[in-house]
Amino acid sequence: MTLTRGEIERVLGPIDEHLAAEIAATEATEADLTKALVWLDADEARVNEGDHLPTGKVAELIGILETADDEDGYSPPTRQADDWVQ
């Protein structure tokens, strides 16, 4: 099931149409998007703790968000990883 704009913005906050469409096209879940955001926020700490680098949809989403950050000036919300645990 494709993520809706509302689900994407619930995780990322306000984003433009292009980024929302690119994320939705991955067919990732809201949980995948949340994991990608957590990795972006604390990647060094997670690797230092021995976590494996993400693969699959999560890795694809990380690439999209990193590119958006570099090219479009999008800056993902920064939060502690515990804030994302539901």
Secondary structure as the mmCIF struct_conf table of DSSP 4:
data_model
#
loop_
_struct_conf.conf_type_id
_struct_conf.id
_struct_conf.beg_label_comp_id
_struct_conf.beg_label_asym_id
_struct_conf.beg_label_seq_id
_struct_conf.end_label_comp_id
_struct_conf.end_label_asym_id
_struct_conf.end_label_seq_id
HELX_LH_PP_P HELX_LH_PP_P1 THR A 2 THR A 4
HELX_RH_AL_P HELX_RH_AL_P1 ARG A 5 LEU A 12
BEND BEND1 PRO A 14 PRO A 14
HELX_RH_AL_P HELX_RH_AL_P2 GLU A 17 ALA A 24
TURN_TY1_P TURN_TY1_P1 ALA A 25 GLU A 27
HELX_RH_AL_P HELX_RH_AL_P3 GLU A 30 ASN A 48
TURN_TY1_P TURN_TY1_P2 GLU A 49 GLY A 50
HELX_LH_PP_P HELX_LH_PP_P2 ASP A 51 PRO A 54
HELX_RH_AL_P HELX_RH_AL_P4 GLY A 56 GLU A 71
TURN_TY1_P TURN_TY1_P3 ASP A 72 ASP A 72
HELX_LH_PP_P HELX_LH_PP_P3 PRO A 76 THR A 78
HELX_RH_AL_P HELX_RH_AL_P5 ALA A 81 TRP A 84
#
